[in-house]
Amino acid sequence: MEARQPLGNGGPEASPAAGKLRVIAGKLLPFMLLYSNLKLLHILCAAASLMLFIVRGGSTVLLAKVLTAQIWKWLPPAVDTLLLAFGVWLAVLLQLNPLHVTWLGVKLLCVIGYIVLGVLAFRLRRPRWLKVGLFTAAILLFGFIASIAVLHDARGIFVLAG
Ligand code: HEM
């Protein structure tokens, strides 16, 4: 006598709906794994980038001590490159076009502003008050960028003001 397959075991007698569900789960699971790992790496890089920026800026701008160790030459640009690369990868994965998705477009413009402020703050021949101002503005802009990302809104943290 032929043994009956228990229901929902995914065997040849499984319903078409269960088959469809299996196909969706088979595609969704790798996507979710890739998405959550990429997002975690992106966030970790953002945190590392901010910490390095604060240490470097604190030393150069506030204490007027230029960090000369070799690591300061390659680590911050390496972390920033990874941050941007994971961000672009996430956007491609989620099919978000910055020309159509306002919050992402504004976020990218702010990222450019953050880079420019950082470069200007670290230029040596500038009055100290200007360097401190540029450095502080860069950190505030970084916080604004993170708030745009978390809230998915181009107004960032200001959306909470109503
Ligand atoms: C200073 C630079 C950046 C910072 C501080 C930053 C910060 C963040 C944070 C905190 C999140 C997580 C948001 C959440 O909890 O859902 C996030 C997500 C994301 N970021 Fe960035 N990011 C930066 C640069 C970029 C760049 C250059 C891109 C390139 C297109 C990008 C694209 C994305 C995308 C697509 C997400 C996923 C949004 C989602 O899950 O729906 N980011 N970012």
Boltz pocket constraint, residues with backbone or C-beta under 6 A from the ligand:
constraints:
  - pocket:
      binder: B
      contacts: [[A, 39], [A, 42], [A, 43], [A, 46], [A, 83], [A, 84], [A, 86], [A, 87], [A, 88], [A, 90], [A, 91], [A, 94], [A, 96], [A, 108], [A, 111], [A, 114], [A, 142], [A, 145], [A, 146], [A, 149], [A, 150]]
      max_distance: 6.0
